[in-house]
Amino acid sequence: MVRSGVLYLAVILQLLSLPFVAAATAEQDEVSELPRDINREWVTEKRGEYIPLDAKFLDEHGKEVTLGEIIDRPTLILPIYFYCPSSCSVNLANMAVAMNRLSFDPGDDYKAIALSFSHTETPEIASQAKRNYLKLTFDGFPAEEWSFLTGSAEEIKRVTDSLGFRFKRIDDETFVHPSAMIAVAADGKIIRYVYGSFISGDIDIAISSAREGIPILSVRRFLEFCFNYDTSGKRAIYQNVKVAVLIFFAVVLVGVSIYYRKKRRRGGGRAR
């Protein structure tokens, strides 16, 4: 128990050491820190419509493929960009962890795609990202069933427009974008949008519906946005939050450690 807590704290420390790029979680009408056009719809659900299966991309090996060559069964599509220093990394990690817990088997029952919407990214970048995130999947996960794609601005726009997914490049070459996973059927029909932390139960429902080809209502818990903060005025607040989180987990771990020490001592006393 104590060992798992220490490992968990180590993960927290690693996440908190990331560059100061904020991923803000907020309802669409309550976001004030984002660019002025943020109140528009950033995800327009197009359930029942189709994505262009003839759209061409490069996979992580540099091979040109069409979406139709990949999508021959229910498929999870996650629009991200690999150099994103914030929520994309979390989303890819959440996706990997969720796939470990699904009721369905990758390859047999579904496929997955990480689709970069940055036309400047390359198959080499995609390949490195794939190696990193495959480390979070279970032993024996079929790597070929999770494609990491890059492509031209034109093909990216065709697909993201068909998904109703908006993103915007900002001055420092990063993007404002929402976090959403989309499940499509084997024929490219859009079935369900998954938001939040990509809970495995939500994804199971999406895959099950995609197998039947029946679009279903998405549960919009919240939209998470990735964007660059103005660090000049917010860094102190962030540092305070970081310290508070560390103190909280330190107190929890100390408490757990004391509890188990006392428990062992009581057990030893009874044994004598």
BAFI-3210 file (N, C-alpha, C; in Angstrom, 3 decimals, decimal comma, padded with zeros to 6 digits):
// residues 272
n [1|2|3|4|5|6|7|8|9|10|11|12|13|14|15|16|17|18|19|20|21|22|23|24|25|26|27|28|29|30|31|32|33|34|35|36|37|38|39|40|41|42|43|44|45|46|47|48|49|50|51|52|53|54|55|56|57|58|59|60|61|62|63|64|65|66|67|68|69|70|71|72|73|74|75|76|77|78|79|80|81|82|83|84|85|86|87|88|89|90|91|92|93|94|95|96|97|98|99|100|101|102|103|104|105|106|107|108|109|110|111|112|113|114|115|116|117|118|119|120|121|122|123|124|125|126|127|128|129|130|131|132|133|134|135|136|137|138|139|140|141|142|143|144|145|146|147|148|149|150|151|152|153|154|155|156|157|158|159|160|161|162|163|164|165|166|167|168|169|170|171|172|173|174|175|176|177|178|179|180|181|182|183|184|185|186|187|188|189|190|191|192|193|194|195|196|197|198|199|200|201|202|203|204|205|206|207|208|209|210|211|212|213|214|215|216|217|218|219|220|221|222|223|224|225|226|227|228|229|230|231|232|233|234|235|236|237|238|239|240|241|242|243|244|245|246|247|248|249|250|251|252|253|254|255|256|257|258|259|260|261|262|263|264|265|266|267|268|269|270|271|272]
n.u [000,829|001,878|004,068|002,812|001,618|003,839|004,840|002,724|002,888|005,304|004,610|002,844|004,655|006,233|004,389|003,762|006,087|006,154|006,403|005,137|002,302|-000,998|-003,896|-007,071|-010,083|-013,414|-016,779|-018,212|-019,293|-018,122|-015,490|-012,811|-010,130|-009,271|-008,723|-010,650|-012,664|-013,481|-015,962|-017,491|-018,771|-016,581|-016,533|-018,622|-021,004|-021,398|-022,944|-023,938|-023,228|-020,584|-017,063|-014,368|-013,252|-011,398|-009,391|-005,951|-003,067|000,103|001,486|003,063|005,309|005,920|004,531|002,136|-001,279|-004,803|-007,688|-009,676|-008,286|-007,413|-009,615|-011,634|-013,311|-015,016|-013,660|-011,553|-010,959|-008,594|-008,068|-005,151|-002,017|001,354|003,488|002,334|002,458|000,791|-002,453|-002,788|-000,828|-001,709|-004,181|-003,482|-002,165|-004,285|-005,935|-004,397|-004,301|-007,034|-007,621|-006,464|-008,351|-010,705|-013,687|-013,502|-011,373|-008,365|-007,847|-009,197|-011,790|-011,844|-010,169|-007,624|-006,822|-004,427|-004,547|-002,734|-003,261|-001,545|000,071|002,771|004,033|005,767|006,215|008,342|008,196|005,692|006,244|008,027|006,340|004,456|005,995|006,485|003,899|002,917|004,182|002,559|000,536|-000,920|001,022|001,652|-000,122|-001,470|000,477|000,186|-002,456|-002,970|-002,788|-000,640|-000,960|000,072|-000,272|-001,137|-002,139|-004,509|-005,753|-005,985|-007,788|-010,061|-010,818|-011,052|-012,997|-015,120|-015,545|-016,406|-014,636|-012,777|-009,808|-007,104|-004,266|-001,873|000,189|002,709|003,180|001,810|-001,346|-004,758|-007,206|-009,891|-010,484|-011,332|-012,581|-013,491|-015,745|-016,072|-017,909|-017,334|-017,785|-017,170|-019,044|-019,997|-020,318|-020,244|-019,222|-016,630|-015,883|-013,991|-012,082|-011,794|-013,138|-013,170|-015,618|-017,324|-016,089|-016,378|-019,154|-019,307|-017,858|-019,403|-021,795|-020,812|-020,234|-022,753|-023,510|-025,076|-025,711|-025,308|-026,372|-024,046|-022,373|-021,782|-019,629|-017,706|-015,758|-012,390|-009,818|-006,835|-004,297|-001,981|-000,944|-000,711|002,052|003,185|001,474|000,302|001,958|002,739|000,384|000,064|002,357|001,765|-000,453|000,767|002,534|000,649|-000,658|001,440|001,987|-000,431|-000,460|001,852|001,153|-000,926|000,505|002,291|000,455|-000,700|001,578|002,196|-000,102|000,082|002,462|001,767|-000,175|001,313|002,895|000,979|000,133|002,471|002,666|000,470|001,292|003,389]
n.v [-001,209|001,268|001,396|001,583|004,027|005,722|005,415|006,536|009,182|009,820|009,846|012,012|014,059|014,054|014,860|017,403|018,708|019,413|021,730|025,064|025,111|025,564|023,498|024,140|023,437|023,834|025,014|025,744|028,326|029,684|030,368|032,456|032,988|032,246|032,773|035,336|034,227|031,925|031,229|030,251|027,230|024,601|021,949|020,480|018,239|015,591|013,298|010,354|011,260|011,039|010,342|011,259|008,554|008,291|010,024|010,873|009,959|009,860|007,090|006,099|004,895|006,162|005,417|005,880|006,003|005,441|006,526|004,676|002,326|001,735|001,849|-000,614|-001,668|-000,873|002,215|004,267|007,653|010,066|013,358|015,204|016,919|015,986|017,356|018,794|020,287|019,840|019,089|017,182|015,246|014,174|013,247|011,257|009,515|008,873|007,613|005,365|004,039|003,627|001,835|-000,417|-001,324|-001,903|-003,695|-004,791|-006,183|-004,915|-004,641|-007,172|-006,319|-003,534|-000,570|001,998|005,458|007,983|011,149|013,620|017,089|018,980|020,108|020,301|018,322|015,178|011,764|010,695|012,032|011,143|008,429|008,351|009,310|007,256|005,080|005,934|006,047|003,496|002,174|002,418|000,677|-002,653|-005,700|-007,327|-005,870|-005,160|-003,431|-002,547|-001,962|000,517|003,423|006,121|009,091|011,484|014,356|016,341|019,825|020,163|017,602|017,071|019,091|018,294|015,993|016,808|018,787|017,189|015,815|017,804|019,140|021,708|023,696|025,942|027,570|029,359|032,265|031,346|028,970|026,891|025,285|026,221|024,115|021,751|018,841|015,746|012,542|010,490|008,054|005,912|003,987|000,932|001,685|004,315|005,956|008,435|007,875|008,321|010,843|011,218|012,637|014,365|012,446|010,213|007,747|004,270|002,884|004,633|004,533|001,853|001,746|003,394|001,908|-000,417|000,621|001,508|-000,881|-001,755|000,219|002,358|005,626|007,390|009,461|011,734|012,098|015,050|015,924|017,929|020,337|020,154|022,431|023,105|025,407|028,170|029,824|033,194|033,529|035,451|036,620|034,471|032,468|032,432|031,675|029,142|027,856|027,908|026,223|023,874|023,372|023,026|020,695|018,846|018,912|017,914|015,243|014,332|014,428|012,546|010,207|010,011|009,652|007,176|005,560|005,720|004,554|001,874|001,092|001,168|-000,779|-003,055|-003,200|-003,675|-006,161|-007,631|-007,534|-009,081|-011,496|-012,224]
n.w [000,000|000,931|-000,771|-003,313|-002,981|-002,863|-005,431|-006,827|-005,973|-007,137|-009,821|-009,795|-009,140|-011,442|-013,393|-012,462|-012,949|-015,551|-018,366|-017,942|-019,147|-019,518|-019,121|-019,413|-017,770|-018,412|-018,681|-021,862|-022,077|-020,053|-020,187|-019,855|-020,252|-022,713|-026,306|-028,027|-029,619|-028,393|-027,396|-029,381|-030,896|-030,365|-030,718|-032,846|-032,837|-035,095|-035,355|-037,021|-039,501|-042,032|-042,130|-044,382|-045,938|-047,898|-047,371|-047,198|-045,386|-043,618|-042,000|-038,866|-039,824|-042,086|-044,305|-046,859|-046,283|-046,531|-044,698|-044,961|-045,377|-042,892|-041,173|-040,633|-038,898|-035,779|-034,710|-032,758|-032,744|-032,028|-032,155|-031,999|-031,249|-031,517|-030,356|-028,408|-025,247|-023,145|-022,586|-024,647|-024,236|-021,826|-022,681|-024,570|-022,862|-021,129|-022,971|-023,638|-021,134|-020,716|-022,788|-021,804|-020,082|-021,315|-022,323|-024,735|-027,299|-028,643|-032,114|-032,695|-032,008|-032,201|-033,482|-033,147|-033,535|-033,450|-034,397|-035,831|-035,911|-036,716|-039,445|-039,737|-038,399|-038,438|-039,727|-038,232|-035,794|-035,010|-034,753|-032,603|-030,584|-030,539|-029,634|-027,044|-025,831|-026,135|-024,146|-021,997|-022,354|-022,048|-021,712|-024,729|-026,196|-029,353|-031,365|-033,991|-034,255|-033,294|-034,739|-035,587|-037,014|-039,504|-041,654|-044,591|-044,568|-045,943|-046,064|-043,352|-042,615|-044,057|-042,663|-039,931|-040,194|-041,013|-038,697|-037,066|-035,463|-034,110|-034,232|-033,440|-034,541|-032,675|-031,928|-030,977|-032,235|-031,106|-030,310|-029,826|-028,690|-028,319|-026,211|-027,287|-028,032|-030,753|-031,770|-034,494|-036,906|-038,823|-041,426|-041,464|-040,333|-038,016|-034,635|-031,774|-029,418|-027,073|-024,019|-021,425|-019,142|-020,649|-019,805|-019,324|-019,354|-020,766|-023,260|-023,894|-024,298|-026,534|-028,456|-028,566|-029,605|-032,043|-033,270|-033,824|-035,487|-034,794|-034,084|-030,999|-028,241|-026,899|-023,779|-022,480|-020,382|-019,786|-021,575|-022,243|-022,647|-024,408|-024,115|-024,318|-021,443|-020,186|-018,629|-016,989|-015,129|-013,873|-012,949|-010,248|-008,941|-009,996|-009,002|-006,265|-006,191|-007,031|-004,878|-002,852|-003,691|-003,544|-000,782|000,205|-000,811|000,411|003,140|003,149|002,484|004,649|006,724|005,992|006,183|008,960|010,016|009,075|010,315|013,062|012,971|012,361|014,655|016,653|015,779|016,180|018,965|019,766|018,823|020,528]
ca.u [000,000|002,758|004,866|001,989|001,433|005,071|004,882|001,730|003,436|006,340|003,915|002,364|005,804|006,641|003,407|003,846|007,333|006,016|006,418|003,918|001,303|-002,193|-005,043|-008,166|-011,335|-014,466|-017,902|-017,917|-019,704|-017,522|-014,052|-012,434|-008,714|-008,969|-008,940|-011,988|-013,673|-013,619|-017,347|-018,114|-018,685|-015,304|-016,874|-019,990|-021,200|-021,969|-023,334|-024,721|-022,554|-019,458|-015,765|-013,872|-012,365|-010,348|-008,380|-004,644|-002,132|001,289|001,507|004,304|006,425|006,094|003,759|000,877|-002,464|-006,084|-008,440|-010,433|-007,418|-007,257|-010,905|-012,439|-014,097|-015,134|-012,365|-011,487|-010,098|-008,240|-007,324|-004,196|-000,732|002,310|004,355|001,539|003,075|-000,190|-003,553|-002,653|-000,051|-002,609|-005,219|-002,900|-001,939|-005,607|-006,417|-003,649|-004,751|-008,413|-007,634|-006,096|-009,470|-011,922|-014,247|-013,229|-009,970|-007,838|-007,598|-010,349|-013,060|-011,754|-008,859|-007,465|-006,013|-004,018|-004,473|-002,159|-003,838|-000,468|000,622|004,229|004,576|006,267|006,132|009,359|007,626|004,603|006,837|008,542|005,183|003,854|006,846|006,300|002,588|002,729|004,722|001,480|-000,452|-000,630|001,938|000,966|-001,017|-001,075|000,882|-000,277|-003,868|-003,049|-002,063|-000,290|-000,992|000,347|-000,700|-001,148|-003,165|-005,772|-006,374|-006,358|-009,011|-011,182|-011,247|-011,504|-014,285|-016,158|-015,783|-016,894|-013,593|-012,076|-008,561|-006,575|-002,851|-001,622|001,436|003,925|003,171|000,996|-002,731|-005,933|-008,022|-010,609|-010,115|-012,480|-012,349|-014,666|-015,873|-016,731|-018,182|-016,441|-018,032|-016,837|-020,139|-019,679|-021,249|-020,321|-018,105|-016,287|-015,192|-013,509|-010,838|-011,902|-013,442|-013,294|-017,032|-017,842|-015,526|-017,042|-020,472|-019,086|-017,469|-020,572|-022,714|-020,179|-020,382|-024,124|-023,682|-026,159|-025,223|-025,968|-026,133|-022,821|-022,477|-020,801|-019,321|-017,088|-014,745|-011,075|-009,112|-005,399|-003,881|-000,866|-001,261|000,197|002,665|003,666|000,565|-000,330|002,930|002,728|-000,789|000,350|003,321|001,069|-001,264|001,703|002,991|-000,489|-000,869|002,523|001,780|-001,570|-000,069|002,836|000,412|-001,625|001,470|002,766|-000,632|-000,797|002,754|002,035|-001,181|000,548|003,453|001,034|-000,872|002,308|003,295|-000,101|000,161|003,610|002,346|-000,442|002,011|004,126]
ca.v [000,000|002,421|001,436|002,099|005,455|006,405|005,439|007,496|010,506|010,047|010,228|013,384|014,948|014,157|015,662|018,792|019,288|019,749|023,161|025,734|025,292|025,166|022,894|024,636|022,729|024,795|024,986|026,567|029,704|030,238|030,443|033,844|033,122|031,828|033,797|035,919|033,433|030,631|030,938|029,501|025,782|024,019|020,607|020,369|016,806|015,227|011,887|009,880|011,650|010,169|010,945|010,880|007,402|008,385|010,983|010,227|010,369|009,037|006,454|006,331|004,324|006,969|004,821|006,574|005,168|006,141|006,148|003,472|001,157|001,474|001,684|-001,727|-002,076|000,320|002,876|005,440|008,682|011,134|014,452|015,829|017,095|015,240|018,261|019,506|020,078|019,828|018,129|016,073|014,205|013,541|012,526|010,034|008,612|008,394|006,680|004,115|003,387|003,183|000,655|-001,559|-001,713|-002,076|-005,041|-005,221|-006,445|-004,140|-005,472|-008,041|-005,605|-002,113|000,007|003,339|006,384|009,290|011,940|014,949|018,152|019,902|019,618|020,367|017,138|014,181|010,379|010,447|012,518|010,219|007,164|008,520|009,402|005,927|004,266|006,397|005,736|002,046|001,701|002,467|-000,361|-003,945|-006,575|-008,026|-004,973|-005,192|-002,064|-002,172|-001,568|001,914|004,171|007,509|009,634|012,884|014,605|017,707|020,708|019,951|016,355|017,255|019,911|017,474|015,059|017,515|019,414|016,150|015,452|018,961|019,434|022,939|024,009|027,212|027,825|030,675|032,874|030,617|027,698|025,882|025,337|026,148|023,014|020,988|017,434|014,886|011,305|010,198|006,658|005,761|002,608|000,399|002,387|005,723|006,731|008,977|007,239|008,954|011,655|010,927|013,783|014,148|011,698|008,995|006,642|003,048|002,550|005,455|004,047|000,570|002,045|003,937|000,811|-001,285|001,294|001,545|-002,221|-001,834|001,289|003,222|006,807|007,623|010,759|011,822|012,744|016,129|016,305|019,231|020,412|020,569|023,175|023,244|026,703|028,742|030,867|034,314|033,083|036,549|036,896|033,271|031,495|032,329|030,884|027,756|027,318|027,675|025,017|022,751|023,110|022,505|019,304|018,042|018,812|017,028|013,850|013,975|014,169|011,269|009,113|009,905|009,061|005,749|004,896|005,613|003,596|000,502|000,787|000,847|-002,048|-004,122|-003,305|-004,358|-007,561|-008,245|-007,681|-010,215|-012,745|-012,580]
ca.w [000,000|001,009|-001,991|-004,409|-002,748|-003,244|-006,892|-007,294|-005,736|-008,136|-011,054|-009,602|-009,227|-012,835|-014,116|-012,028|-013,419|-016,961|-018,627|-017,503|-020,186|-018,788|-019,784|-018,592|-017,868|-018,137|-019,590|-023,028|-021,906|-018,854|-020,380|-020,050|-020,513|-024,068|-027,313|-027,986|-030,322|-027,736|-027,075|-030,467|-030,727|-030,774|-031,192|-033,329|-033,038|-036,392|-035,267|-038,168|-040,740|-042,371|-042,369|-045,718|-045,834|-048,918|-046,918|-047,184|-044,343|-043,445|-040,689|-038,118|-040,584|-043,288|-045,394|-047,153|-046,081|-046,445|-043,500|-045,282|-045,241|-041,463|-040,506|-041,139|-037,723|-034,935|-034,538|-031,893|-033,335|-031,097|-032,782|-031,076|-031,921|-030,712|-029,616|-027,405|-023,938|-022,062|-022,500|-025,603|-023,574|-020,859|-023,430|-025,114|-021,731|-020,705|-023,988|-023,470|-019,901|-020,914|-023,651|-020,975|-019,229|-022,097|-022,453|-026,107|-027,594|-029,771|-033,296|-032,939|-031,852|-032,532|-033,755|-032,584|-034,339|-032,928|-035,628|-035,613|-036,731|-037,077|-040,709|-039,705|-037,743|-039,383|-039,254|-037,211|-034,533|-034,674|-034,342|-031,244|-029,689|-030,415|-028,758|-025,666|-025,258|-026,093|-022,870|-021,014|-022,660|-021,458|-022,457|-025,805|-026,953|-030,771|-031,708|-035,330|-034,208|-032,861|-035,763|-035,309|-038,368|-039,830|-043,020|-045,118|-044,002|-046,662|-045,631|-041,946|-042,561|-044,518|-041,618|-038,727|-040,526|-041,028|-037,300|-036,329|-034,483|-034,452|-033,535|-033,934|-034,265|-032,106|-032,380|-030,605|-032,936|-030,440|-030,751|-028,970|-029,193|-027,286|-026,072|-027,575|-028,783|-031,570|-032,195|-035,793|-037,301|-039,853|-042,685|-041,304|-039,737|-036,693|-033,710|-030,459|-028,938|-025,685|-023,428|-020,072|-018,967|-021,454|-018,916|-020,116|-019,526|-021,862|-024,518|-024,154|-024,877|-027,876|-029,342|-028,725|-030,530|-033,360|-033,855|-034,328|-036,460|-034,338|-033,353|-029,718|-027,618|-026,123|-022,473|-022,477|-019,007|-019,914|-022,608|-021,771|-023,675|-024,258|-024,624|-023,587|-020,483|-019,965|-017,388|-016,160|-014,030|-013,348|-012,486|-008,792|-008,569|-010,363|-008,056|-005,002|-006,365|-007,062|-003,513|-002,084|-004,100|-002,993|000,655|000,425|-001,012|001,432|004,375|002,979|002,542|006,022|007,502|005,656|006,722|010,420|010,275|008,883|011,353|014,288|012,769|012,471|016,056|017,383|015,378|016,838|020,389|019,931|018,539|021,718]
c.u [000,861|003,576|004,071|001,746|002,652|005,194|003,919|002,237|004,511|005,735|003,418|003,502|006,251|005,685|003,522|005,122|007,284|006,063|005,079|003,052|000,030|-003,190|-006,234|-009,413|-012,447|-015,619|-017,651|-018,240|-019,053|-016,007|-013,672|-010,980|-008,349|-009,171|-010,407|-013,056|-013,932|-015,070|-018,104|-018,003|-017,332|-015,464|-018,341|-020,238|-021,933|-022,297|-024,232|-024,148|-021,292|-018,163|-015,264|-012,843|-011,269|-009,260|-007,053|-003,743|-000,882|001,228|002,872|005,529|006,716|005,348|002,462|-000,285|-003,700|-006,779|-009,212|-009,608|-007,218|-008,585|-011,716|-013,252|-014,262|-013,763|-012,508|-010,502|-009,865|-007,444|-006,454|-003,034|000,358|003,237|003,603|002,122|002,072|-001,222|-003,444|-001,880|-000,911|-003,653|-004,685|-002,632|-003,261|-006,162|-005,719|-004,136|-006,166|-008,471|-007,190|-007,291|-010,757|-012,390|-013,952|-011,733|-009,508|-007,483|-008,786|-011,652|-013,015|-010,323|-008,808|-006,542|-005,703|-003,717|-003,924|-002,835|-002,813|000,221|002,147|004,845|004,828|006,069|007,169|008,859|006,529|005,156|007,377|007,406|004,568|004,681|006,626|004,988|002,268|003,258|003,650|000,426|-000,008|000,331|001,143|-000,014|-000,552|-000,787|000,329|-001,733|-004,070|-002,166|-001,835|-000,062|-000,622|-000,050|-000,653|-002,274|-004,523|-006,486|-006,795|-007,669|-010,221|-011,726|-011,778|-012,819|-015,403|-016,514|-016,396|-015,918|-012,806|-010,796|-008,011|-005,113|-002,706|-000,166|002,677|003,965|002,558|-000,451|-003,681|-006,793|-008,745|-010,071|-011,364|-012,018|-013,631|-014,639|-016,631|-016,922|-017,249|-016,624|-017,750|-017,944|-019,741|-020,753|-021,374|-019,050|-017,898|-015,446|-014,643|-012,201|-010,842|-012,050|-013,719|-014,747|-017,672|-017,364|-016,129|-018,398|-020,320|-018,725|-018,648|-021,559|-022,138|-020,265|-021,771|-024,396|-024,770|-025,597|-025,999|-025,543|-024,862|-023,097|-021,392|-020,565|-018,712|-016,162|-013,444|-010,374|-007,632|-005,013|-002,731|-001,333|-000,289|000,853|003,074|002,774|000,035|000,655|002,890|001,558|-000,529|001,316|002,672|000,223|-000,368|002,146|001,864|-000,751|000,197|002,354|000,657|-001,149|000,984|002,152|-000,301|-000,656|002,023|001,713|-000,769|000,370|002,634|000,994|-000,664|001,642|002,773|000,345|000,097|002,740|002,232|-000,116|001,303|003,356|001,439|000,289|002,820|003,227]
c.v [001,255|002,558|002,000|003,587|006,254|006,498|006,464|008,922|010,831|010,473|011,663|014,376|015,138|015,021|017,134|019,464|019,653|021,253|023,781|026,087|024,734|024,495|023,251|023,834|023,683|024,560|026,000|028,036|030,374|030,346|031,884|034,005|032,805|032,961|034,185|035,074|032,093|030,267|030,299|028,015|025,276|022,561|020,626|018,907|016,524|013,742|011,505|010,294|010,811|010,971|010,499|009,760|007,408|009,382|010,265|010,832|009,501|008,406|006,674|005,735|005,127|006,436|005,595|005,596|006,047|005,709|004,859|002,204|000,779|001,086|000,590|-002,354|-000,830|000,896|004,113|006,428|009,781|012,196|015,155|016,372|016,632|016,126|019,072|019,229|019,901|018,732|016,981|014,913|013,439|012,705|011,215|009,020|008,028|007,370|005,331|003,346|002,845|001,920|-000,596|-002,139|-001,985|-003,534|-005,639|-005,348|-005,606|-005,062|-006,341|-007,241|-004,140|-001,753|001,408|004,159|007,627|010,141|013,326|015,968|019,253|019,380|019,682|019,138|016,028|012,761|010,060|010,884|011,571|008,895|007,242|008,575|008,024|005,038|004,642|005,899|004,248|001,459|001,683|001,394|-001,702|-004,755|-007,348|-007,158|-004,947|-003,786|-001,609|-001,722|-000,153|002,718|005,612|008,196|011,114|013,103|016,065|018,507|020,448|018,693|016,418|018,017|019,116|016,613|015,798|018,256|018,382|015,710|016,592|019,405|020,650|023,067|025,291|027,346|029,229|031,061|032,052|029,206|026,559|026,111|025,502|025,034|022,337|019,565|016,587|013,676|010,970|008,731|006,616|004,279|002,194|001,093|003,880|006,581|007,172|008,526|008,000|009,749|011,341|012,083|013,406|013,405|010,376|007,768|005,398|002,651|003,337|004,932|002,692|000,787|002,537|002,827|-000,118|-000,678|001,345|000,183|-002,393|-000,774|002,272|004,405|006,991|008,964|010,707|012,517|013,803|016,579|017,711|019,179|020,857|021,254|023,203|024,579|027,207|029,869|032,024|034,072|034,227|036,795|035,667|032,283|031,330|031,490|029,417|027,130|027,026|026,415|023,785|022,378|022,497|021,043|018,396|017,848|017,832|015,568|013,407|013,629|012,829|010,102|008,917|009,236|007,573|004,976|004,689|004,560|002,164|000,130|000,386|-000,502|-003,212|-004,321|-004,027|-005,841|-008,295|-008,491|-008,864|-011,529|-013,190|-013,060]
c.w [000,000|-000,265|-003,155|-004,245|-003,149|-004,756|-007,450|-007,114|-006,755|-009,466|-010,955|-009,747|-010,669|-013,632|-013,750|-012,486|-014,893|-017,149|-018,279|-018,695|-019,633|-019,688|-018,929|-018,844|-017,504|-019,080|-020,692|-022,800|-020,720|-018,971|-020,679|-020,473|-021,958|-025,054|-027,436|-028,654|-029,654|-027,462|-028,231|-030,167|-031,230|-031,162|-031,571|-033,661|-034,352|-036,422|-036,436|-039,506|-040,918|-042,523|-043,732|-045,623|-046,892|-048,527|-046,712|-046,109|-044,415|-042,071|-040,034|-038,805|-041,849|-044,489|-045,594|-047,029|-046,173|-045,159|-043,741|-045,170|-043,779|-040,833|-041,178|-040,020|-036,858|-034,613|-033,664|-032,505|-032,306|-031,836|-031,731|-031,909|-030,970|-029,896|-028,573|-026,018|-022,817|-022,253|-023,499|-024,987|-022,585|-021,587|-024,007|-024,007|-021,236|-021,688|-023,839|-022,251|-020,064|-021,766|-022,902|-020,227|-019,998|-022,090|-023,816|-026,337|-028,784|-030,926|-033,625|-032,961|-032,265|-032,894|-033,146|-033,483|-033,513|-034,152|-035,324|-036,515|-037,015|-038,332|-040,744|-039,028|-038,760|-038,852|-038,179|-035,834|-034,066|-034,149|-032,917|-030,232|-029,471|-029,492|-027,291|-025,069|-025,275|-024,785|-021,783|-021,251|-022,082|-022,334|-023,503|-026,570|-028,408|-031,291|-033,058|-035,350|-033,677|-033,804|-035,319|-036,651|-038,424|-041,285|-043,404|-044,481|-044,648|-046,177|-044,167|-041,849|-043,022|-043,388|-040,399|-038,986|-040,495|-039,612|-036,493|-035,257|-034,941|-033,640|-034,158|-033,548|-033,704|-032,339|-032,092|-031,178|-032,125|-030,845|-029,574|-029,539|-028,034|-027,223|-026,277|-028,363|-029,530|-031,987|-033,513|-036,082|-038,436|-041,195|-042,579|-040,718|-038,328|-035,717|-032,393|-030,172|-027,457|-025,146|-022,055|-020,054|-019,725|-020,562|-019,752|-020,335|-020,651|-023,208|-024,883|-024,823|-026,310|-028,861|-029,604|-029,720|-031,934|-034,046|-034,459|-035,385|-036,092|-033,561|-032,053|-029,149|-026,785|-024,799|-022,399|-021,046|-018,979|-021,105|-021,956|-022,924|-023,367|-024,870|-023,786|-022,685|-020,629|-018,617|-016,480|-014,968|-013,329|-012,741|-010,970|-008,312|-008,845|-009,365|-006,717|-005,064|-006,356|-005,652|-002,685|-002,420|-003,495|-001,490|000,965|000,300|-000,001|002,742|004,296|003,124|003,944|006,897|007,254|006,259|008,230|010,762|010,166|009,870|012,655|014,176|012,912|013,921|016,879|017,054|016,043|018,303|020,628|019,737|019,749|022,835]
res [m|v|r|s|g|v|l|y|l|a|v|i|l|q|l|l|s|l|p|f|v|a|a|a|t|a|e|q|d|e|v|s|e|l|p|r|d|i|n|r|e|w|v|t|e|k|r|g|e|y|i|p|l|d|a|k|f|l|d|e|h|g|k|e|v|t|l|g|e|i|i|d|r|p|t|l|i|l|p|i|y|f|y|c|p|s|s|c|s|v|n|l|a|n|m|a|v|a|m|n|r|l|s|f|d|p|g|d|d|y|k|a|i|a|l|s|f|s|h|t|e|t|p|e|i|a|s|q|a|k|r|n|y|l|k|l|t|f|d|g|f|p|a|e|e|w|s|f|l|t|g|s|a|e|e|i|k|r|v|t|d|s|l|g|f|r|f|k|r|i|d|d|e|t|f|v|h|p|s|a|m|i|a|v|a|a|d|g|k|i|i|r|y|v|y|g|s|f|i|s|g|d|i|d|i|a|i|s|s|a|r|e|g|i|p|i|l|s|v|r|r|f|l|e|f|c|f|n|y|d|t|s|g|k|r|a|i|y|q|n|v|k|v|a|v|l|i|f|f|a|v|v|l|v|g|v|s|i|y|y|r|k|k|r|r|r|g|g|g|r|a|r]
***
